Amino acid sequence: MPIVVNLDVMMAKRKMSLGELAQRVDITLANLSILKNNHAKAVRFTTLEAICKALDCQPGDILEYVPEEDAP
């Protein structure tokens, strides 16, 4: 998939656990894990906004476009 989710990178930079972020964003641990592991097919803007607010970052810090030929 050409869109890569770098949520784990931002969480590490902010020293925040998945459980803490899930609580701050008010999302289930399972759904946040799906997003973090790049298995999500979609993300709501309200969820993305809440994640960015909790991690004090921009959407581009979390989402990255990687063309198919460059993907690992």
mmCIF file as Biopython writes it, N, C-alpha, C and O atoms, coordinates in Angstrom:
data_model
#
loop_
_atom_site.group_PDB
_atom_site.id
_atom_site.type_symbol
_atom_site.label_atom_id
_atom_site.label_alt_id
_atom_site.label_comp_id
_atom_site.label_asym_id
_atom_site.label_entity_id
_atom_site.label_seq_id
_atom_site.pdbx_PDB_ins_code
_atom_site.Cartn_x
_atom_site.Cartn_y
_atom_site.Cartn_z
_atom_site.occupancy
_atom_site.B_iso_or_equiv
_atom_site.auth_seq_id
_atom_site.auth_asym_id
_atom_site.pdbx_PDB_model_num
ATOM 1   N N  . MET A ? 1  ? 0.846   -1.171 0.000  1.0 0.0 1  A 1 
ATOM 2   C CA . MET A ? 1  ? 0.000   0.000  0.000  1.0 0.0 1  A 1 
ATOM 3   C C  . MET A ? 1  ? 0.895   1.238  0.000  1.0 0.0 1  A 1 
ATOM 4   O O  . MET A ? 1  ? 1.839   1.318  0.786  1.0 0.0 1  A 1 
ATOM 5   N N  . PRO A ? 2  ? 0.612   2.184  -0.858 1.0 0.0 2  A 1 
ATOM 6   C CA . PRO A ? 2  ? 1.476   3.369  -0.985 1.0 0.0 2  A 1 
ATOM 7   C C  . PRO A ? 2  ? 1.447   4.326  0.218  1.0 0.0 2  A 1 
ATOM 8   O O  . PRO A ? 2  ? 2.363   5.135  0.366  1.0 0.0 2  A 1 
ATOM 9   N N  . ILE A ? 3  ? 0.435   4.255  1.067  1.0 0.0 3  A 1 
ATOM 10  C CA . ILE A ? 3  ? 0.389   5.108  2.251  1.0 0.0 3  A 1 
ATOM 11  C C  . ILE A ? 3  ? 0.917   4.317  3.442  1.0 0.0 3  A 1 
ATOM 12  O O  . ILE A ? 3  ? 0.398   3.254  3.782  1.0 0.0 3  A 1 
ATOM 13  N N  . VAL A ? 4  ? 1.963   4.859  4.068  1.0 0.0 4  A 1 
ATOM 14  C CA . VAL A ? 4  ? 2.587   4.209  5.217  1.0 0.0 4  A 1 
ATOM 15  C C  . VAL A ? 4  ? 2.254   5.024  6.459  1.0 0.0 4  A 1 
ATOM 16  O O  . VAL A ? 4  ? 2.346   6.251  6.448  1.0 0.0 4  A 1 
ATOM 17  N N  . VAL A ? 5  ? 1.870   4.339  7.524  1.0 0.0 5  A 1 
ATOM 18  C CA . VAL A ? 5  ? 1.544   4.985  8.789  1.0 0.0 5  A 1 
ATOM 19  C C  . VAL A ? 5  ? 2.763   4.889  9.709  1.0 0.0 5  A 1 
ATOM 20  O O  . VAL A ? 5  ? 3.198   3.798  10.075 1.0 0.0 5  A 1 
ATOM 21  N N  . ASN A ? 6  ? 3.296   6.042  10.069 1.0 0.0 6  A 1 
ATOM 22  C CA . ASN A ? 6  ? 4.475   6.105  10.935 1.0 0.0 6  A 1 
ATOM 23  C C  . ASN A ? 6  ? 4.094   6.473  12.368 1.0 0.0 6  A 1 
ATOM 24  O O  . ASN A ? 6  ? 4.808   7.218  13.039 1.0 0.0 6  A 1 
ATOM 25  N N  . LEU A ? 7  ? 2.986   5.952  12.817 1.0 0.0 7  A 1 
ATOM 26  C CA . LEU A ? 7  ? 2.495   6.272  14.145 1.0 0.0 7  A 1 
ATOM 27  C C  . LEU A ? 7  ? 3.466   5.819  15.233 1.0 0.0 7  A 1 
ATOM 28  O O  . LEU A ? 7  ? 3.663   6.524  16.223 1.0 0.0 7  A 1 
ATOM 29  N N  . ASP A ? 8  ? 4.065   4.659  15.056 1.0 0.0 8  A 1 
ATOM 30  C CA . ASP A ? 8  ? 5.007   4.145  16.048 1.0 0.0 8  A 1 
ATOM 31  C C  . ASP A ? 8  ? 6.221   5.055  16.211 1.0 0.0 8  A 1 
ATOM 32  O O  . ASP A ? 8  ? 6.764   5.186  17.308 1.0 0.0 8  A 1 
ATOM 33  N N  . VAL A ? 9  ? 6.644   5.684  15.109 1.0 0.0 9  A 1 
ATOM 34  C CA . VAL A ? 9  ? 7.792   6.598  15.158 1.0 0.0 9  A 1 
ATOM 35  C C  . VAL A ? 9  ? 7.458   7.814  16.014 1.0 0.0 9  A 1 
ATOM 36  O O  . VAL A ? 9  ? 8.244   8.209  16.875 1.0 0.0 9  A 1 
ATOM 37  N N  . MET A ? 10 ? 6.282   8.409  15.775 1.0 0.0 10 A 1 
ATOM 38  C CA . MET A ? 10 ? 5.879   9.592  16.545 1.0 0.0 10 A 1 
ATOM 39  C C  . MET A ? 10 ? 5.636   9.233  18.009 1.0 0.0 10 A 1 
ATOM 40  O O  . MET A ? 10 ? 5.952   10.022 18.900 1.0 0.0 10 A 1 
ATOM 41  N N  . MET A ? 11 ? 5.084   8.067  18.262 1.0 0.0 11 A 1 
ATOM 42  C CA . MET A ? 11 ? 4.860   7.637  19.641 1.0 0.0 11 A 1 
ATOM 43  C C  . MET A ? 11 ? 6.196   7.487  20.369 1.0 0.0 11 A 1 
ATOM 44  O O  . MET A ? 11 ? 6.315   7.869  21.533 1.0 0.0 11 A 1 
ATOM 45  N N  . ALA A ? 12 ? 7.188   6.937  19.694 1.0 0.0 12 A 1 
ATOM 46  C CA . ALA A ? 12 ? 8.509   6.771  20.297 1.0 0.0 12 A 1 
ATOM 47  C C  . ALA A ? 12 ? 9.145   8.135  20.568 1.0 0.0 12 A 1 
ATOM 48  O O  . ALA A ? 12 ? 9.755   8.336  21.619 1.0 0.0 12 A 1 
ATOM 49  N N  . LYS A ? 13 ? 9.008   9.065  19.635 1.0 0.0 13 A 1 
ATOM 50  C CA . LYS A ? 13 ? 9.569   10.407 19.822 1.0 0.0 13 A 1 
ATOM 51  C C  . LYS A ? 13 ? 8.935   11.113 21.014 1.0 0.0 13 A 1 
ATOM 52  O O  . LYS A ? 13 ? 9.595   11.886 21.708 1.0 0.0 13 A 1 
ATOM 53  N N  . ARG A ? 14 ? 7.661   10.846 21.247 1.0 0.0 14 A 1 
ATOM 54  C CA . ARG A ? 14 ? 6.936   11.487 22.352 1.0 0.0 14 A 1 
ATOM 55  C C  . ARG A ? 14 ? 6.938   10.629 23.622 1.0 0.0 14 A 1 
ATOM 56  O O  . ARG A ? 14 ? 6.359   11.003 24.642 1.0 0.0 14 A 1 
ATOM 57  N N  . LYS A ? 15 ? 7.605   9.464  23.535 1.0 0.0 15 A 1 
ATOM 58  C CA . LYS A ? 15 ? 7.676   8.533  24.666 1.0 0.0 15 A 1 
ATOM 59  C C  . LYS A ? 15 ? 6.281   8.216  25.208 1.0 0.0 15 A 1 
ATOM 60  O O  . LYS A ? 15 ? 6.021   8.296  26.409 1.0 0.0 15 A 1 
ATOM 61  N N  . MET A ? 16 ? 5.397   7.853  24.278 1.0 0.0 16 A 1 
ATOM 62  C CA . MET A ? 16 ? 4.010   7.560  24.642 1.0 0.0 16 A 1 
ATOM 63  C C  . MET A ? 16 ? 3.677   6.128  24.252 1.0 0.0 16 A 1 
ATOM 64  O O  . MET A ? 16 ? 3.998   5.683  23.150 1.0 0.0 16 A 1 
ATOM 65  N N  . SER A ? 17 ? 3.042   5.426  25.148 1.0 0.0 17 A 1 
ATOM 66  C CA . SER A ? 17 ? 2.653   4.043  24.877 1.0 0.0 17 A 1 
ATOM 67  C C  . SER A ? 17 ? 1.362   4.006  24.054 1.0 0.0 17 A 1 
ATOM 68  O O  . SER A ? 17 ? 0.636   4.996  23.964 1.0 0.0 17 A 1 
ATOM 69  N N  . LEU A ? 18 ? 1.101   2.862  23.469 1.0 0.0 18 A 1 
ATOM 70  C CA . LEU A ? 18 ? -0.115  2.672  22.690 1.0 0.0 18 A 1 
ATOM 71  C C  . LEU A ? 18 ? -1.345  2.837  23.580 1.0 0.0 18 A 1 
ATOM 72  O O  . LEU A ? 18 ? -2.338  3.441  23.175 1.0 0.0 18 A 1 
ATOM 73  N N  . GLY A ? 19 ? -1.267  2.298  24.789 1.0 0.0 19 A 1 
ATOM 74  C CA . GLY A ? 19 ? -2.384  2.408  25.724 1.0 0.0 19 A 1 
ATOM 75  C C  . GLY A ? 19 ? -2.668  3.846  26.129 1.0 0.0 19 A 1 
ATOM 76  O O  . GLY A ? 19 ? -3.826  4.256  26.211 1.0 0.0 19 A 1 
ATOM 77  N N  . GLU A ? 20 ? -1.616  4.610  26.381 1.0 0.0 20 A 1 
ATOM 78  C CA . GLU A ? 20 ? -1.792  6.015  26.757 1.0 0.0 20 A 1 
ATOM 79  C C  . GLU A ? 20 ? -2.389  6.811  25.604 1.0 0.0 20 A 1 
ATOM 80  O O  . GLU A ? 20 ? -3.288  7.626  25.812 1.0 0.0 20 A 1 
ATOM 81  N N  . LEU A ? 21 ? -1.895  6.580  24.390 1.0 0.0 21 A 1 
ATOM 82  C CA . LEU A ? 21 ? -2.430  7.290  23.231 1.0 0.0 21 A 1 
ATOM 83  C C  . LEU A ? 21 ? -3.885  6.913  22.996 1.0 0.0 21 A 1 
ATOM 84  O O  . LEU A ? 21 ? -4.709  7.781  22.706 1.0 0.0 21 A 1 
ATOM 85  N N  . ALA A ? 22 ? -4.207  5.640  23.115 1.0 0.0 22 A 1 
ATOM 86  C CA . ALA A ? 22 ? -5.588  5.185  22.933 1.0 0.0 22 A 1 
ATOM 87  C C  . ALA A ? 22 ? -6.518  5.892  23.914 1.0 0.0 22 A 1 
ATOM 88  O O  . ALA A ? 22 ? -7.624  6.298  23.557 1.0 0.0 22 A 1 
ATOM 89  N N  . GLN A ? 23 ? -6.063  6.033  25.137 1.0 0.0 23 A 1 
ATOM 90  C CA . GLN A ? 23 ? -6.867  6.701  26.162 1.0 0.0 23 A 1 
ATOM 91  C C  . GLN A ? 23 ? -7.036  8.186  25.840 1.0 0.0 23 A 1 
ATOM 92  O O  . GLN A ? 23 ? -8.135  8.726  25.967 1.0 0.0 23 A 1 
ATOM 93  N N  . ARG A ? 24 ? -5.960  8.846  25.427 1.0 0.0 24 A 1 
ATOM 94  C CA . ARG A ? 24 ? -6.024  10.279 25.111 1.0 0.0 24 A 1 
ATOM 95  C C  . ARG A ? 24 ? -6.888  10.560 23.893 1.0 0.0 24 A 1 
ATOM 96  O O  . ARG A ? 24 ? -7.569  11.584 23.836 1.0 0.0 24 A 1 
ATOM 97  N N  . VAL A ? 25 ? -6.862  9.655  22.916 1.0 0.0 25 A 1 
ATOM 98  C CA . VAL A ? 25 ? -7.605  9.847  21.678 1.0 0.0 25 A 1 
ATOM 99  C C  . VAL A ? 25 ? -9.035  9.320  21.806 1.0 0.0 25 A 1 
ATOM 100 O O  . VAL A ? 25 ? -9.897  9.639  20.988 1.0 0.0 25 A 1 
ATOM 101 N N  . ASP A ? 26 ? -9.276  8.520  22.829 1.0 0.0 26 A 1 
ATOM 102 C CA . ASP A ? 26 ? -10.581 7.891  23.046 1.0 0.0 26 A 1 
ATOM 103 C C  . ASP A ? 26 ? -10.929 6.958  21.891 1.0 0.0 26 A 1 
ATOM 104 O O  . ASP A ? 26 ? -11.983 7.068  21.264 1.0 0.0 26 A 1 
ATOM 105 N N  . ILE A ? 27 ? -10.003 6.034  21.633 1.0 0.0 27 A 1 
ATOM 106 C CA . ILE A ? 27 ? -10.154 5.013  20.595 1.0 0.0 27 A 1 
ATOM 107 C C  . ILE A ? 27 ? -9.756  3.690  21.235 1.0 0.0 27 A 1 
ATOM 108 O O  . ILE A ? 27 ? -8.943  3.661  22.158 1.0 0.0 27 A 1 
ATOM 109 N N  . THR A ? 28 ? -10.324 2.610  20.748 1.0 0.0 28 A 1 
ATOM 110 C CA . THR A ? 28 ? -9.970  1.321  21.347 1.0 0.0 28 A 1 
ATOM 111 C C  . THR A ? 28 ? -8.522  0.975  21.026 1.0 0.0 28 A 1 
ATOM 112 O O  . THR A ? 28 ? -7.982  1.369  19.992 1.0 0.0 28 A 1 
ATOM 113 N N  . LEU A ? 29 ? -7.920  0.242  21.925 1.0 0.0 29 A 1 
ATOM 114 C CA . LEU A ? 29 ? -6.546  -0.209 21.738 1.0 0.0 29 A 1 
ATOM 115 C C  . LEU A ? 29 ? -6.436  -1.039 20.458 1.0 0.0 29 A 1 
ATOM 116 O O  . LEU A ? 29 ? -5.457  -0.920 19.720 1.0 0.0 29 A 1 
ATOM 117 N N  . ALA A ? 30 ? -7.428  -1.867 20.201 1.0 0.0 30 A 1 
ATOM 118 C CA . ALA A ? 30 ? -7.420  -2.712 19.000 1.0 0.0 30 A 1 
ATOM 119 C C  . ALA A ? 30 ? -7.430  -1.874 17.721 1.0 0.0 30 A 1 
ATOM 120 O O  . ALA A ? 30 ? -6.672  -2.153 16.792 1.0 0.0 30 A 1 
ATOM 121 N N  . ASN A ? 31 ? -8.283  -0.852 17.670 1.0 0.0 31 A 1 
ATOM 122 C CA . ASN A ? 31 ? -8.351  -0.015 16.468 1.0 0.0 31 A 1 
ATOM 123 C C  . ASN A ? 31 ? -7.084  0.813  16.280 1.0 0.0 31 A 1 
ATOM 124 O O  . ASN A ? 31 ? -6.627  1.001  15.152 1.0 0.0 31 A 1 
ATOM 125 N N  . LEU A ? 32 ? -6.520  1.303  17.367 1.0 0.0 32 A 1 
ATOM 126 C CA . LEU A ? 32 ? -5.271  2.063  17.264 1.0 0.0 32 A 1 
ATOM 127 C C  . LEU A ? 32 ? -4.134  1.147  16.821 1.0 0.0 32 A 1 
ATOM 128 O O  . LEU A ? 32 ? -3.264  1.562  16.056 1.0 0.0 32 A 1 
ATOM 129 N N  . SER A ? 33 ? -4.139  -0.080 17.293 1.0 0.0 33 A 1 
ATOM 130 C CA . SER A ? 33 ? -3.132  -1.053 16.894 1.0 0.0 33 A 1 
ATOM 131 C C  . SER A ? 33 ? -3.225  -1.365 15.391 1.0 0.0 33 A 1 
ATOM 132 O O  . SER A ? 33 ? -2.205  -1.496 14.713 1.0 0.0 33 A 1 
ATOM 133 N N  . ILE A ? 34 ? -4.435  -1.479 14.890 1.0 0.0 34 A 1 
ATOM 134 C CA . ILE A ? 34 ? -4.648  -1.707 13.452 1.0 0.0 34 A 1 
ATOM 135 C C  . ILE A ? 34 ? -4.044  -0.560 12.645 1.0 0.0 34 A 1 
ATOM 136 O O  . ILE A ? 34 ? -3.390  -0.782 11.626 1.0 0.0 34 A 1 
ATOM 137 N N  . LEU A ? 35 ? -4.268  0.657  13.109 1.0 0.0 35 A 1 
ATOM 138 C CA . LEU A ? 35 ? -3.716  1.828  12.433 1.0 0.0 35 A 1 
ATOM 139 C C  . LEU A ? 35 ? -2.196  1.838  12.529 1.0 0.0 35 A 1 
ATOM 140 O O  . LEU A ? 35 ? -1.514  2.069  11.530 1.0 0.0 35 A 1 
ATOM 141 N N  . LYS A ? 36 ? -1.664  1.590  13.709 1.0 0.0 36 A 1 
ATOM 142 C CA . LYS A ? 36 ? -0.219  1.616  13.931 1.0 0.0 36 A 1 
ATOM 143 C C  . LYS A ? 36 ? 0.509   0.562  13.094 1.0 0.0 36 A 1 
ATOM 144 O O  . LYS A ? 36 ? 1.619   0.800  12.618 1.0 0.0 36 A 1 
ATOM 145 N N  . ASN A ? 37 ? -0.115  -0.590 12.918 1.0 0.0 37 A 1 
ATOM 146 C CA . ASN A ? 37 ? 0.515   -1.686 12.179 1.0 0.0 37 A 1 
ATOM 147 C C  . ASN A ? 37 ? 0.249   -1.633 10.681 1.0 0.0 37 A 1 
ATOM 148 O O  . ASN A ? 37 ? 0.513   -2.593 9.958  1.0 0.0 37 A 1 
ATOM 149 N N  . ASN A ? 38 ? -0.281  -0.495 10.221 1.0 0.0 38 A 1 
ATOM 150 C CA . ASN A ? 38 ? -0.481  -0.244 8.789  1.0 0.0 38 A 1 
ATOM 151 C C  . ASN A ? 38 ? -1.497  -1.203 8.164  1.0 0.0 38 A 1 
ATOM 152 O O  . ASN A ? 38 ? -1.372  -1.556 6.992  1.0 0.0 38 A 1 
ATOM 153 N N  . HIS A ? 39 ? -2.499  -1.625 8.937  1.0 0.0 39 A 1 
ATOM 154 C CA . HIS A ? 39 ? -3.535  -2.510 8.416  1.0 0.0 39 A 1 
ATOM 155 C C  . HIS A ? 39 ? -4.856  -1.794 8.184  1.0 0.0 39 A 1 
ATOM 156 O O  . HIS A ? 39 ? -5.814  -2.401 7.705  1.0 0.0 39 A 1 
ATOM 157 N N  . ALA A ? 40 ? -4.917  -0.513 8.518  1.0 0.0 40 A 1 
ATOM 158 C CA . ALA A ? 40 ? -6.158  0.253  8.364  1.0 0.0 40 A 1 
ATOM 159 C C  . ALA A ? 40 ? -6.402  0.578  6.898  1.0 0.0 40 A 1 
ATOM 160 O O  . ALA A ? 40 ? -5.467  0.863  6.149  1.0 0.0 40 A 1 
ATOM 161 N N  . LYS A ? 41 ? -7.653  0.533  6.501  1.0 0.0 41 A 1 
ATOM 162 C CA . LYS A ? 41 ? -8.040  0.889  5.134  1.0 0.0 41 A 1 
ATOM 163 C C  . LYS A ? 41 ? -8.456  2.353  5.043  1.0 0.0 41 A 1 
ATOM 164 O O  . LYS A ? 41 ? -8.483  2.934  3.958  1.0 0.0 41 A 1 
ATOM 165 N N  . ALA A ? 42 ? -8.782  2.944  6.196  1.0 0.0 42 A 1 
ATOM 166 C CA . ALA A ? 42 ? -9.226  4.342  6.240  1.0 0.0 42 A 1 
ATOM 167 C C  . ALA A ? 42 ? -9.002  4.880  7.646  1.0 0.0 42 A 1 
ATOM 168 O O  . ALA A ? 42 ? -8.869  4.123  8.607  1.0 0.0 42 A 1 
ATOM 169 N N  . VAL A ? 43 ? -8.965  6.198  7.741  1.0 0.0 43 A 1 
ATOM 170 C CA . VAL A ? 43 ? -8.885  6.858  9.040  1.0 0.0 43 A 1 
ATOM 171 C C  . VAL A ? 43 ? -9.748  8.113  8.971  1.0 0.0 43 A 1 
ATOM 172 O O  . VAL A ? 43 ? -9.668  8.874  8.007  1.0 0.0 43 A 1 
ATOM 173 N N  . ARG A ? 44 ? -10.559 8.323  9.978  1.0 0.0 44 A 1 
ATOM 174 C CA . ARG A ? 44 ? -11.405 9.509  10.024 1.0 0.0 44 A 1 
ATOM 175 C C  . ARG A ? 44 ? -10.557 10.727 10.340 1.0 0.0 44 A 1 
ATOM 176 O O  . ARG A ? 44 ? -9.592  10.648 11.101 1.0 0.0 44 A 1 
ATOM 177 N N  . PHE A ? 45 ? -10.927 11.853 9.748  1.0 0.0 45 A 1 
ATOM 178 C CA . PHE A ? 45 ? -10.205 13.091 10.030 1.0 0.0 45 A 1 
ATOM 179 C C  . PHE A ? 45 ? -10.291 13.455 11.504 1.0 0.0 45 A 1 
ATOM 180 O O  . PHE A ? 45 ? -9.342  14.016 12.053 1.0 0.0 45 A 1 
ATOM 181 N N  . THR A ? 46 ? -11.399 13.152 12.151 1.0 0.0 46 A 1 
ATOM 182 C CA . THR A ? 46 ? -11.527 13.457 13.577 1.0 0.0 46 A 1 
ATOM 183 C C  . THR A ? 46 ? -10.540 12.629 14.398 1.0 0.0 46 A 1 
ATOM 184 O O  . THR A ? 46 ? -9.983  13.114 15.384 1.0 0.0 46 A 1 
ATOM 185 N N  . THR A ? 47 ? -10.327 11.383 13.988 1.0 0.0 47 A 1 
ATOM 186 C CA . THR A ? 47 ? -9.353  10.522 14.665 1.0 0.0 47 A 1 
ATOM 187 C C  . THR A ? 47 ? -7.943  11.031 14.409 1.0 0.0 47 A 1 
ATOM 188 O O  . THR A ? 47 ? -7.131  11.108 15.331 1.0 0.0 47 A 1 
ATOM 189 N N  . LEU A ? 48 ? -7.651  11.377 13.161 1.0 0.0 48 A 1 
ATOM 190 C CA . LEU A ? 48 ? -6.338  11.906 12.808 1.0 0.0 48 A 1 
ATOM 191 C C  . LEU A ? 48 ? -6.062  13.202 13.569 1.0 0.0 48 A 1 
ATOM 192 O O  . LEU A ? 48 ? -4.952  13.423 14.054 1.0 0.0 48 A 1 
ATOM 193 N N  . GLU A ? 49 ? -7.075  14.051 13.669 1.0 0.0 49 A 1 
ATOM 194 C CA . GLU A ? 49 ? -6.941  15.305 14.413 1.0 0.0 49 A 1 
ATOM 195 C C  . GLU A ? 49 ? -6.627  15.031 15.885 1.0 0.0 49 A 1 
ATOM 196 O O  . GLU A ? 49 ? -5.749  15.671 16.462 1.0 0.0 49 A 1 
ATOM 197 N N  . ALA A ? 50 ? -7.333  14.093 16.482 1.0 0.0 50 A 1 
ATOM 198 C CA . ALA A ? 50 ? -7.121  13.765 17.895 1.0 0.0 50 A 1 
ATOM 199 C C  . ALA A ? 50 ? -5.726  13.185 18.122 1.0 0.0 50 A 1 
ATOM 200 O O  . ALA A ? 50 ? -5.082  13.496 19.124 1.0 0.0 50 A 1 
ATOM 201 N N  . ILE A ? 51 ? -5.258  12.351 17.207 1.0 0.0 51 A 1 
ATOM 202 C CA . ILE A ? 51 ? -3.912  11.776 17.310 1.0 0.0 51 A 1 
ATOM 203 C C  . ILE A ? 51 ? -2.866  12.878 17.206 1.0 0.0 51 A 1 
ATOM 204 O O  . ILE A ? 51 ? -1.916  12.915 17.989 1.0 0.0 51 A 1 
ATOM 205 N N  . CYS A ? 52 ? -3.041  13.780 16.237 1.0 0.0 52 A 1 
ATOM 206 C CA . CYS A ? 52 ? -2.094  14.887 16.063 1.0 0.0 52 A 1 
ATOM 207 C C  . CYS A ? 52 ? -2.070  15.789 17.289 1.0 0.0 52 A 1 
ATOM 208 O O  . CYS A ? 52 ? -1.011  16.265 17.699 1.0 0.0 52 A 1 
ATOM 209 N N  . LYS A ? 53 ? -3.229  16.020 17.866 1.0 0.0 53 A 1 
ATOM 210 C CA . LYS A ? 53 ? -3.308  16.849 19.073 1.0 0.0 53 A 1 
ATOM 211 C C  . LYS A ? 53 ? -2.591  16.168 20.238 1.0 0.0 53 A 1 
ATOM 212 O O  . LYS A ? 53 ? -1.828  16.810 20.960 1.0 0.0 53 A 1 
ATOM 213 N N  . ALA A ? 54 ? -2.831  14.882 20.420 1.0 0.0 54 A 1 
ATOM 214 C CA . ALA A ? 54 ? -2.217  14.136 21.520 1.0 0.0 54 A 1 
ATOM 215 C C  . ALA A ? 54 ? -0.701  14.022 21.364 1.0 0.0 54 A 1 
ATOM 216 O O  . ALA A ? 54 ? 0.029   14.047 22.355 1.0 0.0 54 A 1 
ATOM 217 N N  . LEU A ? 55 ? -0.229  13.898 20.127 1.0 0.0 55 A 1 
ATOM 218 C CA . LEU A ? 55 ? 1.202   13.738 19.874 1.0 0.0 55 A 1 
ATOM 219 C C  . LEU A ? 55 ? 1.897   15.051 19.520 1.0 0.0 55 A 1 
ATOM 220 O O  . LEU A ? 55 ? 3.111   15.085 19.314 1.0 0.0 55 A 1 
ATOM 221 N N  . ASP A ? 56 ? 1.111   16.139 19.451 1.0 0.0 56 A 1 
ATOM 222 C CA . ASP A ? 56 ? 1.646   17.455 19.093 1.0 0.0 56 A 1 
ATOM 223 C C  . ASP A ? 56 ? 2.453   17.366 17.795 1.0 0.0 56 A 1 
ATOM 224 O O  . ASP A ? 56 ? 3.643   17.679 17.757 1.0 0.0 56 A 1 
ATOM 225 N N  . CYS A ? 57 ? 1.770   16.929 16.739 1.0 0.0 57 A 1 
ATOM 226 C CA . CYS A ? 57 ? 2.429   16.763 15.451 1.0 0.0 57 A 1 
ATOM 227 C C  . CYS A ? 57 ? 1.474   17.123 14.312 1.0 0.0 57 A 1 
ATOM 228 O O  . CYS A ? 57 ? 0.324   17.493 14.551 1.0 0.0 57 A 1 
ATOM 229 N N  . GLN A ? 58 ? 1.947   17.015 13.101 1.0 0.0 58 A 1 
ATOM 230 C CA . GLN A ? 58 ? 1.166   17.272 11.903 1.0 0.0 58 A 1 
ATOM 231 C C  . GLN A ? 58 ? 0.783   15.935 11.258 1.0 0.0 58 A 1 
ATOM 232 O O  . GLN A ? 58 ? 1.459   14.931 11.479 1.0 0.0 58 A 1 
ATOM 233 N N  . PRO A ? 59 ? -0.302  15.913 10.458 1.0 0.0 59 A 1 
ATOM 234 C CA . PRO A ? 59 ? -0.681  14.665 9.779  1.0 0.0 59 A 1 
ATOM 235 C C  . PRO A ? 59 ? 0.456   14.074 8.947  1.0 0.0 59 A 1 
ATOM 236 O O  . PRO A ? 59 ? 0.592   12.853 8.860  1.0 0.0 59 A 1 
ATOM 237 N N  . GLY A ? 60 ? 1.263   14.928 8.341  1.0 0.0 60 A 1 
ATOM 238 C CA . GLY A ? 60 ? 2.391   14.459 7.537  1.0 0.0 60 A 1 
ATOM 239 C C  . GLY A ? 60 ? 3.479   13.777 8.345  1.0 0.0 60 A 1 
ATOM 240 O O  . GLY A ? 60 ? 4.319   13.067 7.792  1.0 0.0 60 A 1 
ATOM 241 N N  . ASP A ? 61 ? 3.465   13.993 9.658  1.0 0.0 61 A 1 
ATOM 242 C CA . ASP A ? 61 ? 4.419   13.291 10.527 1.0 0.0 61 A 1 
ATOM 243 C C  . ASP A ? 61 ? 4.000   11.838 10.729 1.0 0.0 61 A 1 
ATOM 244 O O  . ASP A ? 61 ? 4.818   10.987 11.077 1.0 0.0 61 A 1 
ATOM 245 N N  . ILE A ? 62 ? 2.719   11.567 10.507 1.0 0.0 62 A 1 
ATOM 246 C CA . ILE A ? 62 ? 2.159   10.236 10.744 1.0 0.0 62 A 1 
ATOM 247 C C  . ILE A ? 62 ? 1.948   9.468  9.441  1.0 0.0 62 A 1 
ATOM 248 O O  . ILE A ? 62 ? 2.199   8.265  9.374  1.0 0.0 62 A 1 
ATOM 249 N N  . LEU A ? 63 ? 1.489   10.167 8.416  1.0 0.0 63 A 1 
ATOM 250 C CA . LEU A ? 63 ? 1.182   9.528  7.130  1.0 0.0 63 A 1 
ATOM 251 C C  . LEU A ? 63 ? 2.233   9.890  6.091  1.0 0.0 63 A 1 
ATOM 252 O O  . LEU A ? 63 ? 2.645   11.045 5.987  1.0 0.0 63 A 1 
ATOM 253 N N  . GLU A ? 64 ? 2.659   8.898  5.328  1.0 0.0 64 A 1 
ATOM 254 C CA . GLU A ? 64 ? 3.693   9.097  4.307  1.0 0.0 64 A 1 
ATOM 255 C C  . GLU A ? 64 ? 3.299   8.355  3.036  1.0 0.0 64 A 1 
ATOM 256 O O  . GLU A ? 64 ? 2.827   7.219  3.092  1.0 0.0 64 A 1 
ATOM 257 N N  . TYR A ? 65 ? 3.491   8.993  1.908  1.0 0.0 65 A 1 
ATOM 258 C CA . TYR A ? 65 ? 3.235   8.350  0.620  1.0 0.0 65 A 1 
ATOM 259 C C  . TYR A ? 65 ? 4.541   7.740  0.119  1.0 0.0 65 A 1 
ATOM 260 O O  . TYR A ? 65 ? 5.548   8.431  -0.034 1.0 0.0 65 A 1 
ATOM 261 N N  . VAL A ? 66 ? 4.506   6.434  -0.132 1.0 0.0 66 A 1 
ATOM 262 C CA . VAL A ? 66 ? 5.668   5.732  -0.677 1.0 0.0 66 A 1 
ATOM 263 C C  . VAL A ? 66 ? 5.184   4.993  -1.925 1.0 0.0 66 A 1 
ATOM 264 O O  . VAL A ? 66 ? 4.394   4.055  -1.826 1.0 0.0 66 A 1 
ATOM 265 N N  . PRO A ? 67 ? 5.660   5.417  -3.100 1.0 0.0 67 A 1 
ATOM 266 C CA . PRO A ? 67 ? 5.242   4.753  -4.340 1.0 0.0 67 A 1 
ATOM 267 C C  . PRO A ? 67 ? 5.494   3.249  -4.283 1.0 0.0 67 A 1 
ATOM 268 O O  . PRO A ? 67 ? 6.429   2.788  -3.628 1.0 0.0 67 A 1 
ATOM 269 N N  . GLU A ? 68 ? 4.656   2.497  -4.973 1.0 0.0 68 A 1 
ATOM 270 C CA . GLU A ? 68 ? 4.735   1.024  -4.960 1.0 0.0 68 A 1 
ATOM 271 C C  . GLU A ? 68 ? 6.138   0.505  -5.281 1.0 0.0 68 A 1 
ATOM 272 O O  . GLU A ? 68 ? 6.601   -0.430 -4.627 1.0 0.0 68 A 1 
ATOM 273 N N  . GLU A ? 69 ? 6.821   1.079  -6.259 1.0 0.0 69 A 1 
ATOM 274 C CA . GLU A ? 69 ? 8.143   0.563  -6.645 1.0 0.0 69 A 1 
ATOM 275 C C  . GLU A ? 69 ? 9.198   0.819  -5.578 1.0 0.0 69 A 1 
ATOM 276 O O  . GLU A ? 69 ? 10.232  0.151  -5.565 1.0 0.0 69 A 1 
ATOM 277 N N  . ASP A ? 70 ? 8.952   1.787  -4.668 1.0 0.0 70 A 1 
ATOM 278 C CA . ASP A ? 70 ? 9.908   2.083  -3.597 1.0 0.0 70 A 1 
ATOM 279 C C  . ASP A ? 70 ? 9.570   1.342  -2.306 1.0 0.0 70 A 1 
ATOM 280 O O  . ASP A ? 70 ? 10.377  1.322  -1.376 1.0 0.0 70 A 1 
ATOM 281 N N  . ALA A ? 71 ? 8.393   0.736  -2.240 1.0 0.0 71 A 1 
ATOM 282 C CA . ALA A ? 71 ? 7.950   0.062  -1.011 1.0 0.0 71 A 1 
ATOM 283 C C  . ALA A ? 71 ? 8.797   -1.177 -0.760 1.0 0.0 71 A 1 
ATOM 284 O O  . ALA A ? 71 ? 9.207   -1.865 -1.696 1.0 0.0 71 A 1 
ATOM 285 N N  . PRO A ? 72 ? 9.060   -1.459 0.547  1.0 0.0 72 A 1 
ATOM 286 C CA . PRO A ? 72 ? 9.865   -2.652 0.876  1.0 0.0 72 A 1 
ATOM 287 C C  . PRO A ? 72 ? 9.138   -3.939 0.590  1.0 0.0 72 A 1 
ATOM 288 O O  . PRO A ? 72 ? 9.683   -5.019 0.814  1.0 0.0 72 A 1 
#
